[in-house]
């Protein structure tokens, strides 16, 4: 590898995730709170102004509060909210004797809320250090250090061919394609095969993968990034892949690097997934030892290596420009586009960012051919999609389905409907920025365009069942609370709008018609003036909730 091309990367970010975020994590682990001396030392090491380090340390949830020797994060995401309401954090607070965001006087324990820990299939959930706790009676379980083993993620392939889950199901091994491609293939041939497949991004944007790779072939050096910041409450398929089949993700990233002509790849893993972080780092070391990474990979002239970086607690950092900011140790806020990351990305170089599920499909496409992949799914939206069903379903878990299957088939046949004692009131599709559908709307096919016509977005593919015990007002406040907590603050319409929306939501049921009118005006401002998909997506999600629950919010309306 031409080391001089990556001098800035090595100096600023280091090998093994020891960059700015890694240094901040280390400082937080040494002390209850990152102090001025820590910021000064790190600033000198990375040659960055102290103010820039202070901005990052104050932005990310992992650094904003005090951390004790024992740090407990309690999930307040949608599935956990449905399972336990707003009771989990107060129960943990009572059990641990410490307020959220604070550490105990002796620094032995601290508590924080987190909007998703990836255990939506077994909610409610918490992380006691790196140890997951799932199921009811979280407060009682926090009082003992002997935590039951958390259940593994259930998964099942219902498509005609196992694609993304091919490794997990034993259908095929990883690293079968990479040696042949890097020795005898060409970047153009790889891009052409992926183009024939019609593979699109699985993180929510649905952008054609081959088109993104072609756009990233600007002046060298170039980067490829695996986006493992799966933050949508309700989605846990990326956690399944990173923990259960990390080598398939890495092979997909390597193939993306070859297609782009990038000699360096980065995997960004959210800190709420400690097991996934460990598995990805171990897999990178194994891949290096087996000759898949390094200089002159498999005797070819192609150099490729990978680093794994730990996130620090930010939903918006899953947006590609915010993610690139986070990788470089800045606040994880979005920036206007253009320029797009394919032109100006990591360290100012052309960068292709693909999410974990997207990359996990690439080895299958190149092994079996783009035409075989295109035969799966729908004519417009080809292939398969991983969908996640939440804890309220009889059969929660990850399902690999083909595009075009009805939501009713997924929810009622695969998921088995809701567990005894619960009735479906609404289905949240695609996470907080996706939207809500009523039980009468479930004949819509799993297609981005069809869902958009119904007023919701596919997003990451999560399906969270909302039962009839959750009131409309509770759910509306939950949605606005998430939006206000996770807005990156880069633009006024979103930063102020989410706070205003939360204020309006707390005013129900008093003056419901007036509140709804004011909220509608607010949603117009956010949808037209926000900088990124977060601020523009919240209005669609809220409006879909109002459609489904309007009879509850305005009970006197006829």
N, C-alpha and C positions, 0 to 999 in steps of 0.2 A: 504494500500500500504506500502511496506517496504521502509520507508523514507530514511534509511541509504543507500539504493542502488542508490539513486538519489541525494545525497548530492551535488556532483559537479554540476549537472544540476541546482539545486535550487540556489546555490551560484553564479554560473557564469551567468545564464540566467534569473532566477527569474520567478515568476508567472505573467502571463498577458503580456508577451513580453517585460519585463523590463530588458532584457539582454543588451549585448554590443550595438547591433544595436538600441534597444529601447532607451538606454541612449544617443547615438549619435543623434538620431532623436530629443530627448528632448533638447539637447544642441543646435542643429541647429535651433530649434523653438524659443529658447530664444534670440539668437543673429543672426546677419547676416551671421557669419561664425564661425565654431568651432575653438576655440583658444587653445593655449598651456595649459592654466589653466584648461579648460574643459577636455582635454586629460589626464592631470595629475590626476584630481579628479576621472575620470572614471577608470583609471588604478588602482588607490588605491582600489576602490570599488570592482572591479572584480579580483584583484590580477594578473594583466597582465602587462608586460613591456609597458612603454609609447610608445616605438617605434612600437610595434604591433598595438596599438590603432591608431597611426599616419598613419600606412600603410593602415588600414581599412578606416579611414576617408578620405584619399587621393584617395582611389580606387573607391568608390561608387559615382555615379553621383549625388545623393541627397546631398552629403556633399562636393563635389569638388568645387562647385561654391557658390557665395554669395546668401543668401536668404533674401529678404525683407519681410516686414509685409504681403504684397500681393505678392504671388509667382505664376507666370504663367508658365505652361509647354505647349509647342506647339508641336504637334505630327509631326514627320518627317518620319514616317513609310511609307511602300510601298503604301498602299491604299491612304494615304493623299498625298503622292508624285504624284500619278496618278491623284488625284482630283485637286491638286493645284500646282503641280510642286515644285520648290524650293522657292516659294514666301511666304509661311506662316510665317516663322521666320522673314524675313525682314519686312513684314507687321506688325507683332506684335511689332517688335523693333521700327518702326516708330510711332505706336500708343501709346506705353508705354514710349517712350523716353529713353530706356535703352538697352544696348547691352546684347546679350546672355551670361550667366555665371556671370553676374554682377548685383549688386543692385544699385538703384538710390542713389544719394548723401545723401539724407535724410533717406535712408533705408526703404522707403515706398513701393517700388515695385522692383521685380526682374524677370528675364526671363531666361528660359532654354528650350532646345530642348529635346524631348523624342522620342524614336524610335517606340513606340506603346502605345496608351492609351486605346485600346480595343473598339474604336468606328469606326472600319473600315467599318461598314455598313452605316455610316452617315458622312463619312469624307468630308472635313478636320475637325480636332478636336483640342481642347485645353482644359486644366484644369486650371481654375482660382481659385487657392486654391484647394478646393475639388469640385468646381462647373464645370461641363462639358459644353463646348461650341462646337456646331457642325454645319456643313454646311458652305456655302460660306460667304464671307464678315467677316472673323474672325477679321480683323483689326478694322472694325467699331464696332463690337460687344464687343471688349475689351475696348472700350471707355465708355461703360455704365455698371453699376453694375447690371442692370436688364436683366439677361440672360434668354432667353426662355428655357423651360424644354427640356432637351435632349431626343430624342426618345428612347423608350425601344427597346431592342434587339428583332427583329422578330424571331420566331422559328416555326418549323413545323416538325411533325413526318411523314415520308414517308415509314418507314420500316413496316413490318407486325405487329410488336409489339413495343410499346413504352417501351424502356428499360432505357436508361440514362435520358431521359426526362419524365419518367413515373410520377414523382412528379409534374413537371411543368404543364403537361397536365391534371392533376387530375386523372390519371389512378390508382394511389395508393399513400398512405401516407407513410411517413418515420417512422422509429422506430417500424415497424411491425415484423421485423425479429430478431433484436438484443436481446430482452428479452428472446425469446425462445431459441436462440442459446446459450446464455451465461448461461442459467439455465440447459438445457438438452443436448446441443450439445457437440462436441469435436473438438479441433483444427484440428485433422487429417481429420475429416469428412468435415469440411469447406474447407480445402485445396483440398480434393478429388473432391468436387462438382465444385470448380472453375477450377480444372484441366479438368474435363469432359466437362465443358463449352468451353474450349480452349481460355479463356480470355487472351489477351495479352495487354501489356502496350500501352496506347493510346497517350503517349507523343512523340512518334517518334521512340523509340528503338524497339518496338514490342516484348519485352521479355516476355515469359510466366509468368503470375502472380503467379500461384501456385508454380512454380519452384523457383521463387525469394523468396517467403515466406518460403519455405522449407529450402533454403540456409541460411536464417536469423535466424534459430533456433539454434544458438550457445549458448555459456555460457551466462546466465542472468547477469545483466539486459539487455533488448533489447528495441529498439525503432521502431516505425513506423512513417513515415513522409508523409504528403500530400503535394505534389509539386504544389503549386498554383502560380508559377512564370511563367505564360504563357506569354512569351516574343516575340514569333514569330509575326512580323508585318503581319497582315492579319487574325490572329486567335483571337477569343473572346468567344469561347464556355465555357472555364473555368470561365470567368467572369459571364456569364449567369448562370452557376450552382452555383457559390459561392454567387451571389446576389439573385438569384431566388429560389434556393432549397438547402440552406446550410446544413440543417439537413440530407439530403440524402448523402452528402459528408462526414459528420461526422459519420453517421452510417456505411458507407463503411470503414472509417478509423478505427472505433472501431472493426469491423469484421476482418479487417486485423490484428489489434493488438491481437485479440483473436487467430487467426490462427497462428500467429508468437509466441505468448506467451509474448508479450510486454505489459508492464503496463503503458507505457507513449507514447502518440502520440503528434505530432507537426504539425501544419498547417502553411506553409510558404506562405504568400500572398505578391505579388509584390506591391510596394508603389504606382505604377501608377493606382492601383485599390482601391482607398480609400473607395468607397461604399462597395466593396466586403469585405474589411478588417473589416469594421464596422459590416456587416451582419454576418461574421464568428464569430467574438468575441461575438456578442449578442447570436448567436445560441449555442455557447459553454456554456454560462451562463445559457441559457434555458435548455440545455441538463443536466447540473449538477443539476439544481433545480428539474428536472423531474426524477432524479435517474438513468439516463443513464450512468453517469460518477461518479467516486468516489470509495470508499472502499466497497468491497463486492457488486458489481453491481447487482441489482435486486435479492438480497438475495443469490447470488452465492459466491464462494470463489475467484472470479476474480476481481482484482482491475484495474481500467483504468481511466486515466485522460488525458486531452488535453490542450495544450497551442497554442496560435496563435502568430506568429512572423511576423513583417512587414519587407519586403525587403527594399533595399535602392537604387535601380536603377542599375541593371546589367543584361544584356541578358545572359551572360555565367553562371550566378548563377542558371539558370534553369537546368544545367547539374548537376547530382546528387552529385558528389564529391564536386563541387563548391558550391552547395546549402548547403551541410553540413558544409563547411568552413564558409559560410555566417551565418548560424545559431549559430555558435560558436564565431562570432564576428571577424573572420579573413577576409582577402581579399577573394573575391569570385572567386578564380582561381582554375583550375582543378588540380588534382594530378594524378600521374600514377596509373594504376590498372594492376595486383593485388597489394595489397589486395583490394577486392571489398567492398563496404559499407555493404553488408550482413555479412561480416566477421569483418570489422573494419570501423565503421561508426561514428555516433554521439557520442561524448565523448569517442571514441575508442571502442564502443560497437556494437554488431550486429544490423544493421538497414535496414529496408525495406522501400525504397522510391517509392511511386506510385503517378502518377499525378492525378489531380482532376477528370478528365473524367473517368479514370480507376476505381477509388474508387466508383464513382456514379453508376457504373454498378453492383457492387458486391451485394447490397441488392436484386436486381431483380433476379440475378443468384441463390441466396440461397432461395429465396421465391418460384420461379417457377421451379428451378432445372437446373443443368448444361446441361442436355440433351435438354431442351427446348431452351436454349440460343444457343446451337450448331446447332440447326436446322435453325437458322437465318444466313444469310450471305453466305459465300463460304465454301467449304469443308475444305480448308486449313486455311483460315482466317475467323473464325466464328464470328457471332454476328453483332453488329451495330457500326457505327462510326458517330460522329458529324463532319459535314463539315461546314465551314464558307464561305459565299459568300460576296464579297466586294461591295462597294457603286456603282460601275459602272454597276452592274447587275440591271435589272428591278426589281427583287425581292431579294434584299440582306437579309442576316440573317443566322441563324443556322438551319441546316436540319439534322435530324437523318435518316441515310440511312443504308442499308445493304451492307456489303462488297461485291464487285463484280459488282455493278452497273456501267455502263459506265460513264466516265467523261462528255461525251456529254449530257447524260440525266440530270446530275446535273446542268451543265452550261446552257443548252438551255431549258430544260423542267421545272426544278425546278426554276432555276434562271431567266428564260425567256429571255435569251440572254442579250445583252447590251442595255442600255437606248437609246432612239432615239438620233441620231446625232453622235453615236460612233460605231466604227467597231472594233471587237476583233482582235488584232495583236498577242498577246501571253497570255498564262495563266500561272501564277506563282502558282505552287503547293507546299504545305508544307513549306511555309515561305522562308526566306533568304537562308536557307541551303537545300531547296527542289529542285527547278529548274524550268525551263520554257519549255512549250510545245507550238507548233504552233496550230492554229485552225484545221489543218488537222490531228492532233494527238489525238483528243479527244475521239476516240472510245476505248481507253485503259480503262480497268476496274479499279475500285478503289480497287486495291490490291497492297500491298507493293512490291511483287516480280515483277509484271507486270510493275509497275512504275519504279522500279530500272532498268529493262531491257530497258526502254525508256530513261534512263539517269537522272531520277528525283527521289526524295524521298517523301514519303507520309507525313512525319513530323507530325505536329499537325492537319493536315487536312484542312488547309486554301486554298482557291482558290481566288486569286486576279486577276481580269481582267485587262490586260494592253491594252489600246486602241491605235488606229493608230496615235494618236496625240503625243504620247511619242516616241521620237527618240531612236534608239539603243544606241547612245553615252550617252544620258542623263541617260538611264536606267543602263548602265554599270557603269557609275560614281556613281550612287546611290547605287548599290550593293557593290562596293568596299568601298564607304564611310561608309556604315553600318558596313562592316567587320572590317575596320580600327578602327572605334569608339568603337566597342564592343569586340574586342579581349582582353582576360584577361591578355595577356602578359607573360604567364607562360612559353612559349617555343619560341625560336627564329624563327623557320619557319613561325609561325603564326604572331607573334608580328611584325617582320620586313617585312614578306611577304605581309601582308595586307596593310602596308604603301606603299610598292613598287607597289603593284597592283593599288592603288589609284593614284599614280604618273603616271603610264603608261596610265591609263584611261583618264587622263587629256590631254594626247598628241594626242588623236584622233582629227581630221582626218589625221594629219601630219604623214607620214610614217606608214600608217596603217598595211601593211604587216610585217614590221620590229617589230612594237609594238606588234602585235599579236604573233609573234614568241617568243619575249622576255617574253610575258605574259604566253605563253604555258610552257616555261621552269620553270617559277615561280610556276605555278600551279602544276607541277610535284613535285617540292620540297615540297610544302605545303601539298600535298596529301599523300606523303610518310613519311614526317618528323614531322608532327604536332602531338601534344600529345593527343588531344581529337577530338570529332566529329565536333567541330566548325571549326578548321583549316583544317580538312580533308573534310569537307562538302562544304566550300566555293569554291574550285576548280570545283566540280561537278556542282554547281549552275552557275558559270561563263561559263563553257563549254557548258551547255545547252542553255544559253543565246546566245552564239556565234553561235550555230547551228541554232537557230531560226532567228537570225538577221544577218547572215553572208553576205547576199546580200546587206545590208545597210552598214555594216562595211567595206566591200571590194567591192564597187560598180562596179569596173572594172573587177572583176573576172568572168570568164565564165565557 
